[in-house]
Amino acid sequence: MPARNRSDLPDRDAPRASAGRLGRRRDHQDTAASADEARREEITEGLGFAEEEAGTVSGKREAPASRLTRRRLLAGAAGLGAAATGGLIAGQRMSSHGSTPDGLPRGRPSAPVGGVTDGPSVPAGERVPLPSDLLTIYGAPGTFGALGEAGSTTRVTEVPGWGFGSGQAAFMSAVAADGTVFMCTTPFTDDQSKPTGFDMEIEVFEPEALRFTRLVIPSSKGRTNLPRLDPGYRGVGGGDTSDVAVIPGPDGGQRVVFTSLSPFFGWNTATDGELPSVGELRRDGPSGRWVYDPTASFTASQLARNAPPNIAARAFPVLAPLNPRSARGPTSITRLPRSGHLVIAQYMGSGPGGTDNGSLLVLDESGRVRAHWQYPQVRPLGVELVVNPREVTADPTSAPDDERFVLISDVRGLDYDTQPFPIQEFSYSASRATITPKSTAVRAVQDGSRMESAVFGRDGTLYVARTGKDGLRAETLAVYPKLGRERGLVTRTPAIENWPVNTWGVENNPDYLVTGTDRGGLVRSVTLDPTTGAVLLAGLDGLVQAVRPAGSGSRMTFRTGEPIDVGLNRLRDPSTRYVGVRRGAIDAARRSLWLPVNQMVLNSLPWPYPPFKLDQWLLRVNLDVLLKD
């Protein structure tokens, strides 16, 4: 993670949750020195208690299965003992270095499996000339660097009025059926607990009209300029928008829902109001423009009023005196296909006397809390870890009352040392209002690699982008197909008995590891083209790669295209500014992959600094050209 210039200013009001780890853990400037600094950073989410039993919310248990012995768990848990000498030595001595622990069924070996799996058609390190109609980049006039020079194969499109607000960088994206692209925002620090702006905003781009709208979200008191009261913070405040998704609306059209991990930063809520933790946009009938809908948006206090009292206290606590309620860092949102309910990952803990671990929240269309699940205390090998839910993704093939989704979590030890990130499968029952873990939290290979981001295919196949142990480069794409009713996540590593202690963090070999997908930087975006079924990967270094699966279940093959370089280093000199991509969005009807391209400061200025503007862009990849045989 990048080195951080820590402020000497106290920050007792705003929770310094590992919110920023969402970006920091995956930055391209990771160094050993900065890792040491991160371990020293204070986190004030608190310590806590679990809302439900570790097994299931409903209290039901799966049928007994072979329990892992301590020896079996040690064999698959190398690295978990970083916080304790005994655990570290045990992990080193007993590490299987990639083998499956005894007692767990083995997954399929690395690709090629079940037929031929083609790698890229050009050797690693080579670049092929790009077609002139493959890439188009949109932004403010005069901001495109060398991409705007003669001979560039990237088409440059200047958009009048294009401009993000001060201190706001492009983040996650979504696209509506009408072709409108929505981009949420993050601070220049890539750390939501260290804001660099003074407002909350979402950027709206309508490609056909070449119209850009900077949509500023007002507080409950109508305020849009919300700096922190303490002048030592030099005018920063406001809030981020951490995720955005397009969902069906009650009128038969579409709505846009967004979340904010850090919607409060120390202003006077009595006079300035509160920003939403979960907000919504709609199309305005008379103007046809996308607008903020305060009637369908909710602050943490409003969400608490829509929840049973026992859940409200845990899901929306007050973290510090004189602060408003906290929604515990909503960082990712996904819509369940059957009920239409929204699963939200709550990244942060529950405050003093509570837990450092995050939780899961389900809301219905009216903002009513339907279910809440607190991540239990995790102690594999007796080593206590902190789990911060970061990404949720829904399975489109889910059955009624058994709607499946997967969770990827950031994990650290009590010494703040980063641990490999796991993935875990859950089930939501709308009729019972329960969230139930179906698998334990697993890793693809016990080599220090991280489960980074995930997407489901139309048939329920799960594709997981992975990052190497250095946090910088991609590892091979892991694939878990749906075999009958279940994926190997559940059949090989079910959440049974005392899974937070007995099986948490074990290895679950994927059914396939896709050859040739480990050639770029860590994957910032993994999306699926519903028309062709192609999986599209985009790395922090600007490499975009397509993987085309064929077959299903135990008879899948994969064709991996050569990565294309979208030319991020030609936008800005990488030695002076960080430029990278974030999660893209697919417009299948218009054959477009949209990738936000952001520019950040990161550690080149000591934080806090007065808000200022940096250029941001949006890249279109022509899917017909990219996927042309």
N, C-alpha and C positions, 0 to 999 in steps of 0.2 A: 504494500500500500504506500501511497506517497507520503513523504515526510510532512509533518504538520507543524506550522509555526503556532504554538499555543499562546493564547492570550493570557496575560497576567490578571485580567479582570475576572472577578468572581461571577459565577452564573448559577445562582442557587434557585432561581425561579424557573428557568426553562430546563426541562429534563435533558441531560446530555446523554440520552439513550444512545445505544449504538446505532441510532438512525443513520448516521453518516457511513456506517460500515456497509450500507447498501451499495454505496459507490466506492468507498475507500478500499474495500477488500478486493475489488476487481480492477483497480487502476493500473495503468501500464508503467507507473513509476515506482513500483514496490521495491523496497530495499530493506536490508537487515536493520539498518539504523531506524528507519521509519517504523518497522515492526516493533522495535523496542519502545519507541515513543508511544505507539498505539496501546501497548500493554500498560503504559503508565497513565493513560487517560482515565479520568473518573467517569463512571456511569451511575446515574442516580435514579435508575428505574425502581430500585427497592428490592426487597426480598419477599418471598411470599408463600402462598398456599394454593393448592389445586382446587379447582371448582368441582370436578368430578373424579371418579376413580380413573386410574391410568388406563384401564382396559377399555371401557366404553362408557358413554354417557348414560346409556339406558341400563347399565349394570349387567347386561348379558355377556356371557363369555363364549368364545369359540370352543369347538371341541378340542380336547387336550391333544397336544402334539408333543413330539420328542423335545424335551427341554435341553437347551444348551448347558453343558457343564462349564465351570469356570475355565477349564483347560480349553474347551472348544471356543469359548468366547475370546480368550486371549489369542488364540491362533488367528483370529480374523480382526484384531483390533490394534494393529500396530499404530503407534502415534497417539492413541487415546490417553496414554499416561504422561503426557507432557506436563501436567500440573502436579504430578507426584512421582518421586523417584522410583518407588516400587513398581508403579504401573508402567513407567517408561521402560524399566529393565525387563519386566515381564513381556511387554509388547515387542521389544527388540529380540528377546530370546525365542518367543513363540510365534513370531510373525510368519504367516504363510506366504508372504510376498506374492499375493495374487491368487492363491488357491482358495477354494471354498472350504470353510470350517467343516470338520467332521460332523455328520448328523444332519447337514442341510443338503438337499438335492442340488446337484450341480447344474448350472445353466449351460446353454450351448457355448462352445468355445468361441474365441475371437473369429471374426469374419476372415476368409469366406466360409459361409455355412449354408447348407441347404441349396447348393448350386454356386454358380460363379458370382462373385461380387467384384465388379470392376472398379479399379481405382481411377484417379484422374488420368486423362489421356496425354498429359504432358508431364515431364519430370518435375519434381519439386524444385522450386526456386526459379523456374522459367515463367515468363509472362507472354501471353499471346496478344496480338493487336486487337483492340476492341472495336466493334462496329460503331459507326457514328450515331446510330439510333438506339443504342443500348442505355445510355445514361443521360439524364437531364437533372441539373441542379438549379434550385430556386432560392432566391434570396434578395437582399437589398441591392440596388444598383451599385456597381463598382466595388463589390466585396469578394470577388471570386478568385483573386490571386492569379496564379499561373493557369488555372482552369479556364480563364477567360482569354488566354492568349491564342494567337493563330496556331493552328496545328493540333489543338486539343481535340480529342475525340468526344469529350463530354460537352453536351449542349448546355449553354448557360442561359437561364431565363431570369431577367430582372423583373421584380415585382414592385410596382410603386406602392409606397406605404408600408413595406415589409419592415418589421422591427420589433424585437422582443423588448420587454421592460428592463429597467436598470437591475442588474444583478441576477437576471433570469436566463438560464441556459435550457436548450431543448432537451427533453427527456423522453418518456414513453409516448407511443402514438396509437391512434385507432382511426378507422375510416368508416364513414357512413355509406349507406346504399346510394346516396346521391353524389358520391365522390368526394365529399368534404373530408379533409384530413384534420385531425385534432392532435395537438401536441401539448402535453403537460410540461411543467418546468421544474428545475432543480437549481440550487445555488451554484455559483462558480466554484465553491469549495468541494462540490460533489458530496456534501455532507449536510443533510437537512437540519441538523442541530446547529449549524453555523450559517445562518442566512446571509445573503449578500444583496438582497433587494429590500423593498419596503412594502410590497403588496403581494397578492395572490392572483395568478393569472393562468389562462389557457389560451393557446394560440390556435386560430381557426383559419385554414387555408382552403379556398374553393378554386381548384385548378382551372376549371373551364372558364371561369370569370376572371382568373388571375387576381383574386381578391383575398387580401390578408387582413385578418381582424385580430387585434390584441384585446382579448376579452378579459377585463379585470373583474375579479369577484369581490363584491362588497361584503362588509361585515354585517352582522345583524342590526347594527346601528347605521348602516349605509356608508360607512367609512371605507375608503380604498387606499389611503395612505396611513400605514400602521407601523411607525418606527417604535423601537423599544424606548421606554421612558429614560433609561440611563444614558446620558450623553456620551459616556465612554464607549458605547457600542456604535457611535458615529453614524447613526441614522438607519441602521439595518433593522429589519423586523419582518412583518408580513408572514407569509407561509408558502410552502411548496405545494405542488400538485403531483402526487407520487404515482398515480396510475389513472388510466382513462379507458373506458370501454363503451361500445355502442350496444344498446339493448332495445328490445321492442317497447314502444310506448303504449299507453292505455287507449290512445286514439287511433291505433293501427299504424301509426308512423314509427319513427325511431326517436329514442332519447339517448343522451350521452351522460354517463355517470362517471364521476371522478372521486378520488380519495386524496386526503392530505395527511402525510405522516406527521408533520409539525405545523399545525395551524395557529400556534400561539407562541409569541416571543416577548412577553413582558411588558405589554401596554396595559392601560387602565380599561378593563372590560366594561366598567360601569358607564363610561362615556364613549368608548370606542367600539364596544360590542365584541362579538366573537365571529371568527371565520368558520366555515363549515368543515367538518371532518369528512363528510360524504356529501357531495353536491351533484347537481343535475343541470344539464342544458337541454333546451328544446328549440324547435323552430318557431319563430314568431309568425303568426298568420298574416298580418297586414304587410310586414316588411319582407318576409321570407328569410330573415337573417337568423342565425343561431344566437340565442340569448341565454343568460343565466336565469334559472327558475328557483327563486328562494322558497316557494311553497313546497317544492320537492327536494329540498336540501336540508341538511341537519348538522347542527353543532353537536359536540359530545354531550352537552346538557340536554338537548332535545332527544338524542338517541337514548339517553338514560331514562327520560320520561316515558319512552316507548318500550321499556324493558321491565320485566318483573323486578322487584326491589333487590332480591338476592343476586340477580345477575347484574343489575345496574351498578351495585357497589364494586363489583369485581371487574366488569368490562369497561366501566367509565369512572375510574377513581379520581379523586383530587390528589395530585402528586405533591403539592406544596401549598402552604398557607397563601391565601389571597389569589390563588390561581383558579381558573375555571376547571371544570372536569376535563379529563383527558380521554381520548378514544384509543389510547395506547398505541399510537403510531400506525394507522391503517396504511399499508404499503402496497397491497396488491388486491385486485378484485377480479372475480370471475362469475359468470352467470351460469346457473345450473339449468340443463336443457329441459327437464320435465316440469319442475315447480316454477321455474323462472326466478327463484330466489337467488340472492347474491351472497357468495362466500367472500369474506374479507380476512386477509391475514393481518393480525395485530402484532406488530414487530416488538413492541416494548413490554416491559414488566408492569406490575400492578401497583407499584409505589411502595413507600415505607411500610414495613411489616408484611409485605406481600412477596412476590416472586420476581426474579429477573427474567424468567421465561415469558415469551409472548403467548398468544392465544389465537383462536379462530372464532369468527363471528358470522352469523347468517342473518340477513335482513330480507324482509319481503318487499314487494313493490311500493308499499306505503311507508317504508322506513321503520317498520315494527321489528323488534329483535325476536327472531324465531328460535335461535339456538346459540349457545356459547360453549366453547370447550377450552379449558385452560391446559396448556402443555404441562405435563407433570414433571417433577424433578427427575432428571436423568443422571444415573450413577453407574455407567458401565465400568466394571472392574473396581467399583467403589470410588471412581474418580468423578467428581461433580462437574457437570458441564452446563453452560447456559445456551438455550436454544431460542433463536429469534426467527419466527416465521417470516419469510421474505417473498415467496411467490406461490400463488395458487392457480391451478389450471384444471378446467372441468373436462370430463370425458363425455363426448357427444353421444355415445352409445348407451348411456346410463339407463337403467330400468326405473320405472316409477317406484318411489319410496326407497330406492337404493341408488341414489345419485352419487357417482364416484368423482372424486377429484384428487389431485396429487399436490403435495406441499413440499417445497424446497426451503430449507432453513439455513440461515447463517448460524455457526456454532463456534463458541469460544470456551476456553478453560477459565477458571477463576483467576488465572494470571494474565488474562486477556490475550492469550496466544490463540491464533486462529486454528480451528480444527477442520478437517475435511467436511464439506457440506453434504448432508444426506437427502434422500427423497423418500416420501412416505405416502401411502394411499389411504384415503378416508372414504366413508360412506355417510351421506346425509339422508335422513328420513323426514320428510315434511309432515307426515301424519303424527309421528311420535316426537317431532321437534328435537331430534338427537343427532349428534355428530359422533361417529364411531371410527376409530382407527382400524383399518383392515389389515395393514401390514405394519411391521416395525419400520423404523427409519434405517435405510440401507445405503450402502455405497456400491458402485459398480465393481470396483477393484480396490483392494487394500494397498494402494501405492501412494496415498496422499492426495490423489486427485479429488476434485470436487464436482458434485452434481450442480450444474450452473443454472440451466433454464430448460423448460420442457414445453412440448406441444403434442397434442393428440392428433392422430390421423382419423379419417372418417370412419374407419372400421374399429376404432378403439386402440390401435397400436400407439404406444407411448414412445416418443423420441426424446431423449435427454441429452442436451449439449453438456459437455464436461470441460473442466479446466484442469490443467496440470497442477502439481503441488506447489509450483512457484507462483501460482495465481496470475500468470502472464500469458500463457499459451494454451491453445485448445488441445484437449485430448479427443480421442475418437468418439464419435456419436454412439450412444448406447440405445438399443432398441429392445422394448419389451412388448411383443405382440399379444393380442388378446386371444387366448386359446380356450374356446368355449365361453364360459361366463367370467373367467378370471385371467389376469396377467400373472406372470411369474413373481411379481412383487408380493402377491398375496399367497399364492400356492407354495412358494418356496420359503417365505419368511413371514408367516402370519403374526398378527399382534395377539399373542396368547400369553397366559400366565403373567408374570411380572416383566413385560417387555421393556420398560424403561431401564431396567437393570440387567436382565438376562440376555437380551438380544439386540439392544439398541446399538446401531452403528455397525452391524455385521455386514459382511459382503453378500451381495446377491448378483451373481454374474448375469449380465444381460443376455438375452437370447442371441443377439448379434451386436458386434462392434463393427462399425462401418469403416472400411479401409479408406485412407486418404483424407479423412476429415480432421486431421490433427496438424495441419500445416500452417495455420495462422495464429493470430492472437486469440485470447479467450473470446468466446462467442457472446456478443452483446445482444444478439437478436436471433431467435429461431422461430420461424413462421411456417405455415403450411398453405400451399396453393390448393384450394378445394377443387379446382378444375382438373388439374393433372395429378394431384397427390404428392407433388414434389415438396421436399423439405428444404427450406432456404436458410442458410446460415450466414451471419454477418459478424465479423470479428472487429475488435477494437482497432486493429491496424488497417481497417478499410478493405479487407478481403471478403468478397461475397462468393458463396459456393452453393450449388444446387445438388441435392441428393434425390435421385428418383427411384423409389422402391417399386418392386413388382412382386406379385404373389401375396400371400397372406399367411398368418400363423407360423407354422413350422417350415413353411416353404417360401420364404422370402429371399429375394435377391435385391441388390442395390447397385445403381450406376451413379458414380460420383463424378461430377463435372470438375473441370479445372477451376481453381479460384480466380476471380477477376479482381484487380486492384482498382478501386474507384477513385484513387488519387487524392486522398486526404492531405498528404504532405505537400500537395501543390496549392492547397487553399491557404495555408499558413505555414510558416517555418516552425517545424515541430520543436525546435530548441527554445522558442520564445513563448509559444502557446500550445496547450493541449487541445487537439481536435480529434473527435471520435464519433462513432455512431452509437445510437441507442436502439431500443426495441422498435422494429418496424411493424407495418400493417399492410395487409394484402387487400387490394381492390380487384377481386377476381373478374368482375364485369369489364373493367377497363384495362385488365392485364398489367397491373402495376404493383410493384413492391415499393412502398414509401419508407424511407429511412431517415429519421431525424439526424442531423449532423450538428454537433454542438462544439462550442469553443469555451474553454474554462481557464481559470487562473490557477486552481489547485494551490500548490505551495509556493508560488513565485511572489506572493505578497503576504505579509503578516496580517492575519485576520484579527479583529474586524477592520474593514476599510470602507470608506463612503461608497454608496452604490454608484455604479457606472455601467455603461452598456458595452456589450461585445457582440459581434456579428454571429448569427446562427443561420443554419440553412436546412433545406429539405431536399433529399435526393430521391429521384424516381428511377427505378430499374424496370425496363421494359421486359416483362416476363415472356412474351412471345419470342423476343430475340434471345434472352438468356437461356430459354429451354428449347430453342430450336435445335433439332437433331442435325 
